[in-house]
Amino acid sequence: MGRVVLGMAVSVAVATCAVAAVVVGRRVRSRRKWKKIVGVFRELEEACDTSVARLKQVVDAMAVEMHAGLASEGGSKLKMLLTFVDNLPNGREGGTFYALDLGGTNFRVLRVRLGGRRSSILEHDVERQPIPQHLMSSTSQDLFDFIASSLKEFIEREEDSSDHPLEKRRELGFTFSFPVKQTSMTKGVLIKWTKGFSIEDMVGKDVSDSLEEALMRKGLNMRVTALVNDTVGTLALGHYHDGDTVAAMIIGTGTNACYLERTDAIIKCQGLLTTSGGMVVNMEWGNFWSSHLPRTSYDIDLDADSPNPNDQGFEKMISGMYLGDIVRRVILKMFLESDIFGPVSSRLMTPFILRTPLMAAMHEDDSPDLTEVARILKDIIEIPDVPLKVRKLVVKVCNVVTRRAARLAAAGIVGILKKIGRDGSGGITGGRRSDMKMKRTVVAIEGGLYTSYLVFKEYLHEALTEILGEDIAKHVILKVTEDGSGIGAALLAASNSSNNVDNIQLL
């Protein structure tokens, strides 16, 4: 009997040890898998380094590329396009003007009534609507007929047709937020599409002509008196409200910047004369590239999978169209590294399924259990029951990607300031000078990534101060413009309409 009891005890002990061994083995394997996942994050964190020293290298590279782009056509990744805007709105503009704003995923129609005094916009009406997806890759006629129809409906709703018949001549500012080679204030040829547009028959055509032809087909008597990029419109509105505004940046779905340059610095067009001695230059900085940019394997893969590989490298690292997908790619890598979370969701493998606003919502989730993170992972990319420690790691991924983007955008701004001597140094070749009196410098900003994503905004300001130093940074003011890309176009249409003398000459 005793032997039987002993045998049973030994069997139980062996079974217990076996179970314990299995449990311990699972824990060890789980820890190894978790270590792999954390390793993916650590590699990302290291690859996204944006130390102040590195940011200053980006600043210098931006200023050098700007100089090269002004020196010769094709001399730089930065196109540094002439806009033929030599005088920005000064507040004396008056009357009613219209604007169309096409750029990114939304299209806007505006009517602006000006009072003839600085900052006196008596009234402005705006209608916003999305661009139908199929029009982004259709024909130029389909796209511009859609725009013209929207404008006609807007005018019919907003104006008393008896007092303002459709046959009456109206003047229009057209914000066209894509690379355009302008030949005058009102004319420009599309160089290429960005931001997901790919209408092949439009490339090489005059944008204003295409719009005016569509307006005629819809029975509207309207002429384009200003063709501008969205950043130029933002700069115009910023300058209308504050005369110290010298540059503008768009940071939303896409990104770009423009600034006021001395005419004599535009070497590639030495016969250029303006009455003001300056001209707004559209940088098309989304295409900026430098070996100093902290590029990761995720950026390389995203670029290869994009409709425009080896193009818009800077934009793909900092703009709202791409940040969410970078985060998705990191999460996918984590899941592929380990089966600890089960099989990979097919939606997780879908490009751009995680849009940047959703990424921002996860990043800014301050609930103790990160319930918003859990909801988005479950509802959007179909990963249910994600442990809290994994949700915390996802938030950290969002933080690394967002911080890098914001700090690089700040470096881009300082690059512009360096080029025009507003960074406290002697300009592109000079060192920092303690005896230089800094001028108040305003940069107008528009775009949801800056205005709606608080963490992004805070990281951008933090980097600006770190790069410039507190003494210089206090003279640099970033000002948000409200619907600037549209209202600014109307302001430029007004200033161009009231001035029948061409201020720009090519000798």
PAKEBA-309243 format. One line per field, with one value per residue (C-alpha): residue number from 1; y negated, z, x; residue in one letter. Coordinates in nm, 2 decimals. Layout:
BEGIN
num	(NUM;...)
north	(Y;...)
up	(Z;...)
east	(X;...)
residu	(A;...)
//
This chain:
BEGIN
num	(1;2;3;4;5;6;7;8;9;10;11;12;13;14;15;16;17;18;19;20;21;22;23;24;25;26;27;28;29;30;31;32;33;34;35;36;37;38;39;40;41;42;43;44;45;46;47;48;49;50;51;52;53;54;55;56;57;58;59;60;61;62;63;64;65;66;67;68;69;70;71;72;73;74;75;76;77;78;79;80;81;82;83;84;85;86;87;88;89;90;91;92;93;94;95;96;97;98;99;100;101;102;103;104;105;106;107;108;109;110;111;112;113;114;115;116;117;118;119;120;121;122;123;124;125;126;127;128;129;130;131;132;133;134;135;136;137;138;139;140;141;142;143;144;145;146;147;148;149;150;151;152;153;154;155;156;157;158;159;160;161;162;163;164;165;166;167;168;169;170;171;172;173;174;175;176;177;178;179;180;181;182;183;184;185;186;187;188;189;190;191;192;193;194;195;196;197;198;199;200;201;202;203;204;205;206;207;208;209;210;211;212;213;214;215;216;217;218;219;220;221;222;223;224;225;226;227;228;229;230;231;232;233;234;235;236;237;238;239;240;241;242;243;244;245;246;247;248;249;250;251;252;253;254;255;256;257;258;259;260;261;262;263;264;265;266;267;268;269;270;271;272;273;274;275;276;277;278;279;280;281;282;283;284;285;286;287;288;289;290;291;292;293;294;295;296;297;298;299;300;301;302;303;304;305;306;307;308;309;310;311;312;313;314;315;316;317;318;319;320;321;322;323;324;325;326;327;328;329;330;331;332;333;334;335;336;337;338;339;340;341;342;343;344;345;346;347;348;349;350;351;352;353;354;355;356;357;358;359;360;361;362;363;364;365;366;367;368;369;370;371;372;373;374;375;376;377;378;379;380;381;382;383;384;385;386;387;388;389;390;391;392;393;394;395;396;397;398;399;400;401;402;403;404;405;406;407;408;409;410;411;412;413;414;415;416;417;418;419;420;421;422;423;424;425;426;427;428;429;430;431;432;433;434;435;436;437;438;439;440;441;442;443;444;445;446;447;448;449;450;451;452;453;454;455;456;457;458;459;460;461;462;463;464;465;466;467;468;469;470;471;472;473;474;475;476;477;478;479;480;481;482;483;484;485;486;487;488;489;490;491;492;493;494;495;496;497;498;499;500;501;502;503;504;505;506;507)
north	(0.00;-0.24;-0.17;-0.26;-0.59;-0.66;-0.59;-0.81;-1.09;-1.06;-1.06;-1.38;-1.54;-1.45;-1.58;-1.90;-1.95;-1.89;-2.14;-2.39;-2.33;-2.40;-2.72;-2.83;-2.75;-2.95;-3.24;-3.22;-3.21;-3.49;-3.71;-3.63;-3.73;-4.05;-4.13;-4.10;-4.34;-4.59;-4.55;-4.67;-4.98;-5.05;-5.03;-5.27;-5.51;-5.51;-5.55;-5.85;-6.04;-6.42;-6.55;-6.93;-6.86;-6.66;-6.92;-7.19;-6.98;-6.97;-7.35;-7.40;-7.15;-7.33;-7.67;-7.54;-7.36;-7.68;-7.87;-7.61;-7.61;-7.99;-7.97;-7.74;-7.53;-7.18;-7.28;-7.14;-6.90;-7.22;-7.37;-7.73;-7.83;-8.20;-8.31;-8.66;-8.78;-9.08;-9.29;-9.12;-9.26;-9.57;-9.62;-9.88;-9.62;-9.66;-9.49;-9.14;-8.86;-8.48;-8.21;-7.84;-7.63;-7.29;-7.10;-6.76;-6.58;-6.88;-7.15;-7.49;-7.77;-8.12;-8.47;-8.75;-9.11;-9.35;-9.68;-9.86;-9.88;-9.64;-9.34;-9.46;-9.14;-9.24;-8.91;-8.57;-8.27;-7.93;-7.60;-7.29;-6.95;-6.64;-6.56;-6.25;-5.97;-5.89;-6.25;-6.23;-6.00;-6.08;-6.35;-6.73;-6.81;-6.60;-6.76;-7.12;-7.07;-6.95;-7.26;-7.49;-7.33;-7.38;-7.74;-7.81;-7.65;-7.85;-8.18;-8.11;-8.04;-8.33;-8.61;-8.77;-8.67;-8.99;-9.21;-8.99;-8.79;-8.50;-8.70;-8.97;-8.96;-8.83;-8.80;-8.49;-8.39;-8.02;-7.84;-7.53;-7.35;-7.15;-7.22;-7.48;-7.66;-8.01;-8.24;-8.53;-8.62;-8.45;-8.17;-7.85;-7.50;-7.20;-7.03;-6.72;-6.59;-6.52;-6.42;-6.12;-6.29;-6.13;-6.30;-6.24;-6.46;-6.77;-6.76;-7.03;-7.22;-7.57;-7.55;-7.88;-7.81;-7.47;-7.63;-7.92;-7.68;-7.48;-7.81;-7.90;-7.56;-7.63;-7.98;-8.17;-8.50;-8.48;-8.53;-8.42;-8.73;-8.54;-8.18;-8.09;-7.80;-7.74;-7.85;-8.18;-8.23;-8.17;-8.41;-8.68;-8.65;-8.65;-8.96;-9.13;-9.10;-9.14;-9.32;-9.13;-8.80;-8.68;-8.31;-8.06;-7.68;-7.44;-7.12;-6.91;-6.63;-6.75;-7.01;-7.30;-7.64;-7.98;-8.30;-8.65;-8.66;-8.95;-8.97;-9.00;-8.66;-8.49;-8.42;-8.19;-8.48;-8.78;-8.98;-8.99;-9.34;-9.41;-9.75;-9.61;-9.45;-9.11;-8.82;-8.53;-8.20;-7.87;-7.62;-7.30;-7.18;-6.84;-6.73;-6.84;-6.57;-6.54;-6.25;-6.41;-6.33;-6.03;-5.78;-5.44;-5.11;-5.20;-5.52;-5.33;-5.07;-5.34;-5.53;-5.22;-5.14;-5.49;-5.62;-5.85;-5.66;-5.86;-6.18;-6.40;-6.25;-6.52;-6.53;-6.15;-6.20;-6.49;-6.53;-6.41;-6.18;-5.95;-5.95;-5.71;-5.46;-5.48;-5.38;-5.10;-4.96;-4.96;-4.78;-4.53;-4.46;-4.40;-4.15;-3.97;-3.94;-3.75;-3.54;-3.64;-3.84;-3.57;-3.58;-3.91;-4.09;-4.15;-4.50;-4.57;-4.49;-4.74;-5.06;-5.38;-5.20;-5.38;-5.75;-6.01;-6.16;-5.81;-5.79;-6.13;-6.00;-5.71;-5.93;-6.17;-5.90;-5.99;-5.73;-5.49;-5.18;-5.35;-5.27;-5.48;-5.29;-4.96;-5.07;-5.19;-4.88;-4.67;-4.86;-4.99;-4.72;-4.43;-4.35;-4.27;-4.22;-4.39;-4.38;-4.71;-4.69;-4.65;-4.95;-5.16;-5.05;-5.16;-5.50;-5.52;-5.44;-5.72;-5.96;-5.87;-5.92;-6.24;-6.39;-6.32;-6.49;-6.80;-6.85;-6.81;-7.07;-7.31;-7.25;-7.34;-7.67;-7.76;-7.67;-7.94;-8.19;-8.11;-8.18;-8.52;-8.61;-8.59;-8.32;-8.53;-8.43;-8.61;-8.42;-8.11;-8.14;-8.34;-8.23;-8.34;-8.71;-8.85;-9.21;-9.15;-9.30;-9.05;-9.17;-9.05;-8.77;-8.61;-8.28;-8.21;-7.85;-7.65;-7.28;-7.04;-6.87;-7.19;-7.34;-7.02;-6.79;-6.96;-6.72;-6.79;-7.16;-7.14;-6.93;-7.18;-7.48;-7.29;-7.22;-7.57;-7.70;-7.43;-7.51;-7.89;-7.94;-8.12;-8.47;-8.44;-8.22;-8.48;-8.71;-8.43;-8.41;-8.13;-8.25;-8.04;-8.17;-8.09;-7.95;-8.14;-7.94;-8.04;-8.39;-8.47;-8.39;-8.63;-8.90;-8.85;-8.86;-9.19;-9.35;-9.23;-9.36;-9.71;-9.74;-9.73;-9.80;-9.50;-9.54;-9.26;-9.27;-9.02;-9.20)
up	(0.00;0.09;-0.24;-0.43;-0.24;-0.30;-0.67;-0.69;-0.52;-0.75;-1.05;-0.93;-0.87;-1.21;-1.37;-1.16;-1.28;-1.64;-1.61;-1.45;-1.72;-1.99;-1.81;-1.77;-2.12;-2.25;-2.03;-2.17;-2.53;-2.46;-2.31;-2.61;-2.85;-2.65;-2.65;-3.04;-3.05;-2.82;-3.04;-3.34;-3.15;-3.03;-3.39;-3.50;-3.21;-3.30;-3.68;-3.62;-3.43;-3.45;-3.22;-3.24;-3.41;-3.68;-3.72;-3.77;-4.05;-4.21;-4.17;-4.35;-4.63;-4.68;-4.71;-4.96;-5.17;-5.18;-5.31;-5.57;-5.69;-5.73;-5.92;-6.21;-6.33;-6.22;-5.99;-5.68;-5.57;-5.46;-5.77;-5.63;-5.87;-5.95;-5.86;-6.02;-5.70;-5.62;-5.39;-5.12;-5.01;-4.80;-4.66;-4.91;-5.13;-5.16;-5.34;-5.38;-5.51;-5.54;-5.48;-5.56;-5.35;-5.49;-5.29;-5.12;-5.03;-5.01;-5.25;-5.14;-5.29;-5.13;-5.17;-5.00;-4.95;-4.86;-4.68;-4.80;-4.46;-4.32;-4.16;-4.28;-4.43;-4.41;-4.51;-4.64;-4.73;-4.76;-4.89;-4.85;-5.01;-5.07;-5.41;-5.53;-5.55;-5.91;-6.02;-5.88;-6.16;-6.43;-6.70;-6.67;-6.82;-6.56;-6.27;-6.39;-6.49;-6.13;-6.00;-6.23;-6.14;-5.77;-5.82;-6.02;-5.75;-5.49;-5.67;-5.74;-5.37;-5.23;-5.47;-5.57;-5.94;-6.03;-5.90;-6.00;-6.31;-6.41;-6.72;-6.51;-6.52;-6.19;-6.09;-5.93;-5.74;-5.80;-5.54;-5.72;-5.47;-5.70;-5.87;-6.15;-6.37;-6.38;-6.68;-6.53;-6.23;-6.40;-6.61;-6.52;-6.66;-6.43;-6.38;-6.20;-5.96;-5.59;-5.30;-5.47;-5.79;-6.12;-6.41;-6.69;-6.96;-6.74;-6.71;-6.93;-6.97;-6.85;-6.53;-6.57;-6.93;-6.83;-6.55;-6.76;-7.04;-6.79;-6.65;-7.00;-7.05;-6.74;-6.85;-6.60;-6.70;-6.48;-6.53;-6.33;-6.20;-5.97;-6.00;-5.68;-5.48;-5.14;-4.95;-5.15;-5.06;-4.70;-4.72;-4.88;-4.60;-4.33;-4.48;-4.51;-4.14;-4.03;-4.25;-4.08;-4.25;-4.47;-4.52;-4.51;-4.45;-4.53;-4.31;-4.37;-4.61;-4.80;-4.72;-4.89;-4.81;-4.98;-4.88;-5.00;-5.17;-5.30;-5.68;-5.71;-5.54;-5.81;-6.02;-6.27;-6.39;-6.39;-6.63;-6.37;-6.25;-5.99;-5.85;-5.50;-5.54;-5.42;-5.53;-5.36;-5.44;-5.42;-5.29;-5.35;-5.04;-5.03;-5.27;-5.05;-4.98;-4.79;-4.65;-4.31;-4.30;-4.06;-4.31;-4.19;-4.37;-4.33;-4.53;-4.80;-4.83;-4.82;-5.10;-5.31;-5.28;-5.35;-5.69;-5.71;-5.59;-5.54;-5.53;-5.25;-5.00;-4.74;-4.77;-4.71;-4.38;-4.24;-4.39;-4.28;-4.58;-4.48;-4.10;-4.02;-4.28;-4.14;-3.80;-3.96;-4.12;-3.78;-3.62;-3.90;-3.85;-3.48;-3.56;-3.82;-3.58;-3.33;-3.33;-2.97;-3.08;-3.32;-3.70;-3.88;-3.98;-4.36;-4.28;-4.11;-4.44;-4.63;-4.71;-4.57;-4.37;-4.06;-4.15;-3.96;-3.77;-3.62;-3.54;-3.37;-3.17;-3.04;-2.96;-2.76;-2.58;-2.21;-2.06;-1.81;-2.02;-2.35;-2.46;-2.78;-2.88;-2.82;-3.02;-3.32;-3.33;-3.31;-3.54;-3.81;-3.84;-3.68;-3.40;-3.10;-2.74;-2.76;-2.42;-2.24;-2.27;-2.64;-2.66;-2.47;-2.72;-3.01;-2.85;-2.83;-3.20;-3.28;-3.06;-3.24;-3.58;-3.49;-3.31;-3.60;-3.85;-3.63;-3.57;-3.93;-4.02;-3.77;-3.93;-4.27;-4.13;-3.99;-4.32;-4.49;-4.21;-4.26;-4.63;-4.58;-4.28;-4.02;-3.81;-3.61;-3.83;-4.12;-4.37;-4.57;-4.53;-4.21;-3.85;-3.56;-3.48;-3.13;-3.26;-3.51;-3.42;-3.50;-3.68;-3.58;-3.82;-3.88;-4.05;-4.15;-4.11;-4.23;-4.22;-3.98;-3.88;-3.70;-3.61;-3.49;-3.36;-3.04;-2.98;-3.33;-3.27;-2.93;-3.08;-3.37;-3.13;-2.90;-3.19;-3.32;-2.99;-2.96;-3.31;-3.29;-2.92;-2.69;-2.76;-3.14;-3.12;-2.93;-3.24;-3.46;-3.45;-3.60;-3.69;-3.80;-4.09;-4.10;-4.45;-4.57;-4.89;-5.02;-4.88;-4.97;-5.34;-5.33;-5.18;-5.45;-5.71;-5.56;-5.55;-5.91;-6.03;-5.88;-6.03;-6.41;-6.44;-6.46;-6.19;-6.33;-6.63;-6.79;-6.97)
east	(0.00;0.28;0.45;0.13;0.09;0.46;0.41;0.11;0.30;0.59;0.36;0.19;0.52;0.64;0.32;0.35;0.71;0.60;0.33;0.56;0.82;0.56;0.45;0.81;0.89;0.59;0.70;1.05;0.93;0.69;0.96;1.18;0.90;0.83;1.20;1.19;0.90;1.07;1.38;1.18;1.08;1.44;1.56;1.29;1.38;1.75;1.69;1.46;1.72;1.67;1.93;2.00;2.33;2.15;1.87;2.13;2.28;1.94;1.91;2.24;2.14;1.81;1.97;2.24;1.97;1.77;2.07;2.14;1.78;1.78;2.11;2.00;1.70;1.75;2.04;1.86;1.59;1.41;1.25;1.24;0.97;0.90;0.55;0.55;0.40;0.62;0.39;0.19;-0.15;-0.12;-0.47;-0.59;-0.77;-1.15;-1.44;-1.58;-1.36;-1.38;-1.13;-1.10;-0.87;-0.77;-0.51;-0.51;-0.83;-1.06;-1.18;-1.31;-1.50;-1.48;-1.63;-1.45;-1.56;-1.28;-1.32;-1.01;-0.84;-0.58;-0.73;-1.07;-1.22;-1.59;-1.73;-1.62;-1.82;-1.67;-1.80;-1.58;-1.63;-1.42;-1.27;-1.43;-1.17;-1.23;-1.16;-0.81;-0.71;-0.97;-0.93;-0.85;-1.19;-1.38;-1.19;-1.23;-1.60;-1.65;-1.48;-1.67;-2.01;-1.93;-1.85;-2.16;-2.38;-2.20;-2.26;-2.62;-2.68;-2.47;-2.57;-2.90;-2.91;-3.11;-2.83;-2.54;-2.63;-2.40;-2.31;-2.14;-1.76;-1.62;-1.25;-1.11;-0.80;-0.71;-0.51;-0.37;-0.15;0.07;0.40;0.34;0.59;0.44;0.49;0.29;0.07;-0.22;-0.07;0.11;0.18;0.14;0.48;0.36;0.09;0.14;-0.08;-0.23;-0.35;-0.25;-0.44;-0.19;-0.35;-0.31;0.07;0.22;-0.11;-0.19;-0.39;-0.58;-0.68;-0.82;-1.02;-1.15;-1.26;-1.46;-1.61;-1.72;-1.88;-2.09;-2.19;-1.98;-1.81;-1.51;-1.14;-0.84;-0.66;-0.42;-0.29;-0.12;0.01;-0.15;0.16;0.16;-0.20;-0.12;0.17;-0.05;-0.31;-0.04;0.11;-0.23;-0.27;0.09;0.35;0.64;0.53;0.82;0.74;0.46;0.44;0.16;0.17;-0.14;-0.21;0.10;0.36;0.53;0.68;0.73;0.91;0.99;1.33;1.54;1.52;1.89;1.93;1.74;2.04;1.87;1.66;1.90;1.68;1.40;1.29;1.03;0.92;0.95;1.29;1.16;0.95;0.77;0.95;0.75;1.01;0.82;1.01;0.83;1.10;1.39;1.64;1.96;2.17;2.13;1.76;1.70;1.55;1.43;1.36;0.99;1.04;1.22;0.94;0.67;0.85;0.89;0.52;0.41;0.28;0.59;0.90;1.22;1.01;0.88;1.11;1.08;0.70;0.68;0.86;0.67;0.32;-0.02;-0.07;0.21;0.26;-0.02;0.11;0.46;0.31;0.11;0.43;0.60;0.31;0.31;0.68;0.62;0.35;0.56;0.85;0.63;0.31;0.25;-0.06;-0.20;-0.22;-0.16;-0.48;-0.52;-0.63;-0.30;-0.13;-0.35;-0.16;-0.30;-0.57;-0.44;-0.49;-0.29;-0.60;-0.64;-0.28;-0.30;-0.61;-0.40;-0.11;-0.31;-0.52;-0.47;-0.71;-0.55;-0.63;-0.57;-0.93;-0.91;-0.60;-0.77;-1.08;-0.88;-0.67;-0.98;-1.21;-0.97;-0.70;-0.89;-0.65;-0.88;-0.78;-0.44;-0.27;-0.21;0.17;0.13;-0.10;0.15;0.42;0.20;0.16;0.54;0.57;0.32;0.53;0.86;0.72;0.54;0.83;1.07;0.82;0.77;1.13;1.23;0.95;1.11;1.45;1.30;1.16;1.50;1.66;1.45;1.53;1.90;1.88;1.73;1.94;1.67;1.82;2.06;2.36;2.52;2.32;2.40;2.78;2.81;2.85;2.63;2.68;2.61;2.60;2.31;1.98;1.71;1.40;1.06;1.00;0.66;0.59;0.23;0.12;-0.18;-0.26;-0.44;-0.12;-0.01;-0.35;-0.53;-0.25;-0.13;0.17;0.30;0.28;0.45;0.74;0.78;0.80;1.04;1.28;1.26;1.38;1.65;1.79;1.78;1.84;1.60;1.74;1.68;1.36;1.17;1.18;1.04;0.66;0.45;0.10;-0.19;-0.39;-0.76;-0.85;-0.55;-0.49;-0.83;-0.87;-0.51;-0.59;-0.88;-0.66;-0.40;-0.68;-0.79;-0.44;-0.38;-0.71;-0.67;-0.32;-0.33;0.04;0.26;0.52;0.73;0.96;1.19;1.47)
residu	(M;G;R;V;V;L;G;M;A;V;S;V;A;V;A;T;C;A;V;A;A;V;V;V;G;R;R;V;R;S;R;R;K;W;K;K;I;V;G;V;F;R;E;L;E;E;A;C;D;T;S;V;A;R;L;K;Q;V;V;D;A;M;A;V;E;M;H;A;G;L;A;S;E;G;G;S;K;L;K;M;L;L;T;F;V;D;N;L;P;N;G;R;E;G;G;T;F;Y;A;L;D;L;G;G;T;N;F;R;V;L;R;V;R;L;G;G;R;R;S;S;I;L;E;H;D;V;E;R;Q;P;I;P;Q;H;L;M;S;S;T;S;Q;D;L;F;D;F;I;A;S;S;L;K;E;F;I;E;R;E;E;D;S;S;D;H;P;L;E;K;R;R;E;L;G;F;T;F;S;F;P;V;K;Q;T;S;M;T;K;G;V;L;I;K;W;T;K;G;F;S;I;E;D;M;V;G;K;D;V;S;D;S;L;E;E;A;L;M;R;K;G;L;N;M;R;V;T;A;L;V;N;D;T;V;G;T;L;A;L;G;H;Y;H;D;G;D;T;V;A;A;M;I;I;G;T;G;T;N;A;C;Y;L;E;R;T;D;A;I;I;K;C;Q;G;L;L;T;T;S;G;G;M;V;V;N;M;E;W;G;N;F;W;S;S;H;L;P;R;T;S;Y;D;I;D;L;D;A;D;S;P;N;P;N;D;Q;G;F;E;K;M;I;S;G;M;Y;L;G;D;I;V;R;R;V;I;L;K;M;F;L;E;S;D;I;F;G;P;V;S;S;R;L;M;T;P;F;I;L;R;T;P;L;M;A;A;M;H;E;D;D;S;P;D;L;T;E;V;A;R;I;L;K;D;I;I;E;I;P;D;V;P;L;K;V;R;K;L;V;V;K;V;C;N;V;V;T;R;R;A;A;R;L;A;A;A;G;I;V;G;I;L;K;K;I;G;R;D;G;S;G;G;I;T;G;G;R;R;S;D;M;K;M;K;R;T;V;V;A;I;E;G;G;L;Y;T;S;Y;L;V;F;K;E;Y;L;H;E;A;L;T;E;I;L;G;E;D;I;A;K;H;V;I;L;K;V;T;E;D;G;S;G;I;G;A;A;L;L;A;A;S;N;S;S;N;N;V;D;N;I;Q;L;L)
//
